[in-house]
Each structure stands twice: as structure tokens, then as C-alpha cells.
């Protein structure tokens, strides 16, 4: 049985794998993010889509708004660079929405392509978790009972 070797260039990270990072006021596109991480050397692509749900903490949510600090895109890049340094990422993309959103709208879309599926899953998980915890984006939820709250993403 042949032992796999990892000396093929496709087994390594790409030299410039960060393909798309953005904060947008317009609706997000799954197709755009998926196309951004296309790479012939990848065997696995993991994609995460965060949507606005109709409840939080036992209360009905009518809508919400996201706002961001001017440094948010730079912080996204810092998080993306850390993911790229840890995994053999061939391509990475992350887009977050700001402004007023309705239930069902896409709030965030991230994707990572790696030579193998396990690496892609782990890298994508790290990307979304670190974005949620470290990038200065805040959520203003409006509930059906007329109350509202701010939730910090970091």
C-alpha cells in the first residue's frame, strides 16, 4: 500500500488564500462566497451561513439591525490571517451584513477551502467563532413585545 505524501503544492496553503472579506449593507450572496473559495487543489470546502432567526432567549424576534466599528474589516482580516496561519487554507472568504435585517435574511457567510474536508471544517469553525467573538459588530434585536436589546459580537 502506498503511503500518501504531502509534497504536492496542492497539499499546502495557497500563497494568497484570503479571497474575499467584506462588511456590506446589501444582501449577501452564497454564490459569490462559494465562487470566491473555488480552487482546483481543494478536496473540501466548508461553508457556514448565519441567518436571522425569529426568536432569542425565549422571546419572539421581529427584526434586527447590525452595526460595525470602522475597524471591523481590519479585524476580520486579522482573524482570517490567523486561520490561514493555522490550517492549509487554499481559499477563504467572509462577508457580514450591516443595517436592518428581517427574519430569514443572511447575516453572515463564511467559507474555507482546504486540501481535505477535516481541515476545511476546522478552519471554517475557527473562522466563524473568532469573527463572532472578536470583530466589533453589534446586533440590535427588536422583539415582538416592543422591547429591544443590544448584543455585542465581541
C-alpha positions as CSV (number, residue, x, y, z in Angstrom):
1,X,0.0,0.0,0.0
2,X,1.3,3.4,-0.9
3,X,1.8,5.9,1.9
4,X,0.4,9.3,0.9
5,X,2.9,12.1,0.6
6,X,2.2,15.8,1.1
7,X,4.8,17.3,-1.1
8,X,2.4,18.2,-3.9
9,X,1.8,22.0,-4.0
10,X,-1.9,21.4,-3.7
11,X,-1.4,20.0,-0.2
12,X,0.0,23.3,1.1
13,X,-1.7,26.6,1.8
14,X,-2.0,29.0,-1.1
15,X,0.3,32.0,-1.1
16,X,-2.7,34.4,-1.0
17,X,-5.7,32.5,0.2
18,X,-7.8,35.4,1.5
19,X,-10.0,36.0,-1.5
20,X,-13.0,38.0,-0.1
21,X,-13.5,39.9,3.2
22,X,-16.3,42.5,3.4
23,X,-18.9,44.2,5.5
24,X,-21.9,45.1,3.4
25,X,-25.2,47.0,3.7
26,X,-26.6,45.0,0.8
27,X,-28.0,41.4,0.8
28,X,-25.3,38.7,0.8
29,X,-24.8,36.1,-1.9
30,X,-24.0,32.4,-1.2
31,X,-22.9,32.0,-4.8
32,X,-20.4,34.9,-4.5
33,X,-18.8,33.4,-1.4
34,X,-18.8,29.9,-2.8
35,X,-17.2,31.1,-6.1
36,X,-14.6,33.1,-4.2
37,X,-13.2,29.9,-2.5
38,X,-13.1,27.7,-5.6
39,X,-9.7,26.2,-6.1
40,X,-8.7,23.1,-8.1
41,X,-6.4,21.9,-5.4
42,X,-9.1,21.6,-2.8
43,X,-10.8,18.4,-1.7
44,X,-13.1,20.1,0.9
45,X,-15.0,23.3,1.1
46,X,-16.9,24.2,4.3
47,X,-19.5,27.0,4.2
48,X,-21.4,28.5,7.1
49,X,-24.4,30.7,6.7
50,X,-25.8,32.7,9.6
51,X,-29.4,33.8,9.3
52,X,-31.7,36.0,11.3
53,X,-33.9,33.7,13.4
54,X,-37.4,34.5,14.8
55,X,-36.5,34.0,18.5
56,X,-33.8,34.6,21.0
57,X,-33.7,33.8,24.7
58,X,-37.4,32.7,24.8
59,X,-38.7,35.9,23.1
60,X,-40.0,36.4,19.6
61,X,-37.7,38.5,17.4
62,X,-39.3,40.7,14.7
63,X,-36.2,42.2,13.2
64,X,-32.7,43.3,14.0
65,X,-30.0,45.7,12.9
66,X,-26.3,45.2,12.8
67,X,-23.8,48.0,13.1
68,X,-20.0,47.8,13.0
69,X,-17.0,49.8,14.1
70,X,-14.8,51.3,11.4
71,X,-12.1,48.9,12.3
72,X,-14.3,45.8,11.7
73,X,-12.9,44.9,8.3
74,X,-9.3,45.2,9.6
75,X,-10.3,42.9,12.5
76,X,-11.8,40.4,10.0
77,X,-8.5,40.3,8.2
78,X,-6.6,39.7,11.4
79,X,-8.9,36.8,12.2
80,X,-8.7,35.4,8.7
81,X,-4.9,35.6,8.7
82,X,-4.8,33.6,12.0
83,X,-7.0,30.9,10.4
84,X,-4.7,30.8,7.3
85,X,-1.6,30.5,9.6
86,X,-3.1,27.5,11.4
87,X,-4.6,25.5,8.5
88,X,-3.5,24.7,4.9
89,X,-6.1,27.1,3.5
90,X,-6.3,27.3,-0.3
91,X,-9.1,29.9,-0.2
92,X,-11.1,31.8,2.4
93,X,-14.0,34.3,2.2
94,X,-16.1,36.0,4.8
95,X,-18.9,38.6,4.4
96,X,-21.0,40.2,7.1
97,X,-24.2,42.2,6.7
98,X,-24.9,45.5,8.5
99,X,-28.1,47.6,8.5
100,X,-31.6,46.5,9.2
101,X,-32.4,42.8,8.5
102,X,-35.6,40.7,8.7
103,X,-36.2,37.2,9.9
104,X,-34.7,34.8,7.4
105,X,-32.1,37.3,5.9
106,X,-28.5,36.2,5.6
107,X,-26.4,37.9,8.3
108,X,-23.0,36.3,7.7
109,X,-21.5,33.9,5.2
110,X,-18.0,32.4,5.6
111,X,-16.3,29.7,3.6
112,X,-12.9,27.9,3.6
113,X,-11.4,25.5,1.1
114,X,-8.6,23.2,2.1
115,X,-6.9,20.1,0.5
116,X,-9.0,17.8,2.8
117,X,-12.5,18.1,4.4
118,X,-11.4,17.8,8.0
119,X,-9.1,20.8,7.7
120,X,-11.9,22.7,5.9
121,X,-14.4,22.0,8.7
122,X,-12.0,23.0,11.4
123,X,-10.8,26.2,9.7
124,X,-14.4,27.3,8.9
125,X,-15.4,26.7,12.5
126,X,-12.5,28.7,13.8
127,X,-13.2,31.5,11.3
128,X,-16.9,32.0,12.3
129,X,-16.3,31.5,16.0
130,X,-13.4,34.0,16.1
131,X,-15.3,36.5,13.9
132,X,-18.3,36.4,16.3
133,X,-16.1,36.9,19.3
134,X,-13.5,39.4,18.1
135,X,-14.9,41.6,15.2
136,X,-16.6,44.7,16.5
137,X,-20.1,44.1,15.1
138,X,-23.1,44.7,17.3
139,X,-26.7,43.3,17.0
140,X,-29.7,45.4,17.9
141,X,-32.7,43.0,18.4
142,X,-36.3,44.2,18.3
143,X,-38.8,41.8,20.0
144,X,-42.5,41.3,19.3
145,X,-43.4,42.6,22.8
146,X,-41.9,46.0,21.9
147,X,-38.7,45.6,23.9
148,X,-35.2,45.6,22.4
149,X,-31.7,44.8,23.3
150,X,-28.1,45.3,22.0
151,X,-25.9,42.2,21.8
152,X,-22.2,42.7,21.3
153,X,-20.4,40.3,19.0
154,X,-17.2,40.8,20.8
